[in-house]
Amino acid sequence: MRVQISSRLASITGSAIRDIFKLLGDPSIISFAGGNPASSALEPERIADFASQALRENGRTILQYGQTEGYAPLRESAAEFFRHNGVHADPGHILPVSGSQQGLDLICKALLNEGDTMLVEDPTFLGALQTFRTYGARFAAVATDEDGAIPESLEEQIRLHHPKLIYLIPTFQNPTGRTLSLERRKRIAEIVNRYEVPLIEDDPYCDLRYAGSPLPAIKSFDAQGYVLYLNSFSKIISPGLRVAAVVCDDDALLRKLVVGKQSVDVHSPNLNQAIIDKYLRSGLLQQHVEEICASYAKQMAKMQQMLARFPASISYTKPDGGIFLWCTLPEGFNATELLTTATKRGVAYIPGTHFYAQAGQHHNTMRLNFSNASLENIETGMERLRELFISQGLR
Ligand SMILES: Cc1ncc(COP(=O)(O)O)c(C=O)c1O
């Protein structure tokens, strides 16, 4: 077939993670590449019970077309749930979406014009970059350090580039695992309100904390509503249900998000929203999160214990939570090229270059996921990686 792909998608390549997944049909390859919850963290029986309860109680509404604005009980229970992050939203300002990924897409659809500049952390979540690119965004980077995005750099970049939108992942960032300090959260909220630039606060990992004290969301310091808060149930309940929510205090912008969603999927599936609502109201979620945190903490500790035996020239992050570690090899070593050899040796990771706004840089970095690998596989896979690096002359 001879078709001309739209300029919107012509230059967009698929997600590197999804492409690497295709290579991983071989069960002998231990993968640290994805961002999946552990299979043992998924609860088919419990979810089946919630689905059945919801259908028995409210089946004719659930099986009918629903409102684009979302399943009303979930808007209420999600509003209640987000309070533990310091986000006090009216249910009417909560829009359930089909995964945070759709939330990102709708915000861009509503706010971005081709060629608009966005400020992003460098590196940042590649799925978000892919969405931003689809809407023709240009990127400028906010400098970061161990405590996340640096407010002075954010302010300087706002002055220089007059961005349309800012995108930050403040807690257990994907890909680095880093967390924005409390002080910086307050300052960043103040800056975006003062310059009147909307900030997407993407917060899917905040509940996966294994050490230290929880931090309030940037949104909790947002005086005038410039922070668009995104949270997802993918990492704590199920990514397959595709349920997340956007908190947007501005009625006019919220209306545009709704209009943008109408043309994509009319509404997120009622049953999936009802299942999450049942879970939030059940009182069982806290214990479930504590259980998954207990095992992820052990998996992270195992991966760090293995990394401690790697050549000293390799550095890595030491987060308090989340599902990723970020490794930096010495300059000149190319983790992108090494991936082929790594998969031949039975281990996979995501080359870090894919997480940078400007393509083709930082080939000496890589992201490792620990949530979806058993302790045994972490030990074996990391040993394979260590041997690979030593065989490449790393000391
Ligand atoms: C920072 C970040 N935002 C959004 C998403 C997408 O999540 P969802 O499954 O809710 O679409 C992910 C998934 O890995 C992520 O890491």
The ligand as an SDF file (V2000), in Angstrom:
LIG
                    3D

 16 16  0  0  0  0  0  0  0  0999 V2000
    6.6410    8.9080   34.8300 C   0  0  0  0  0  0  0  0  0  0  0  0
    5.5740    8.1010   34.1750 C   0  0  0  0  0  0  0  0  0  0  0  0
    4.4600    8.7060   33.7620 N   0  0  0  0  0  0  0  0  0  0  0  0
    3.4780    8.0280   33.1790 C   0  0  0  0  0  0  0  0  0  0  0  0
    3.5870    6.6680   32.9520 C   0  0  0  0  0  0  0  0  0  0  0  0
    2.4650    5.9650   32.2460 C   0  0  0  0  0  0  0  0  0  0  0  0
    1.6410    5.3630   33.1560 O   0  0  0  0  0  0  0  0  0  0  0  0
    0.1940    4.8400   32.8090 P   0  0  0  0  0  0  0  0  0  0  0  0
    0.2550    3.3490   32.8490 O   0  0  0  0  0  0  0  0  0  0  0  0
   -0.6830    5.4070   33.8630 O   0  0  0  0  0  0  0  0  0  0  0  0
   -0.1740    5.3380   31.4530 O   0  0  0  0  0  0  0  0  0  0  0  0
    4.7290    5.9820   33.3520 C   0  0  0  0  0  0  0  0  0  0  0  0
    4.8660    4.5630   33.0920 C   0  0  0  0  0  0  0  0  0  0  0  0
    5.9070    3.9540   33.1590 O   0  0  0  0  0  0  0  0  0  0  0  0
    5.7540    6.7290   33.9790 C   0  0  0  0  0  0  0  0  0  0  0  0
    6.8990    6.1530   34.3790 O   0  0  0  0  0  0  0  0  0  0  0  0
  1  2  1  0
  2  3  1  0
  2 15  2  0
  3  4  2  0
  4  5  1  0
  5  6  1  0
  5 12  2  0
  6  7  1  0
  7  8  1  0
  8  9  2  0
  8 10  1  0
  8 11  1  0
 12 13  1  0
 12 15  1  0
 13 14  2  0
 15 16  1  0
M  END
$$$$
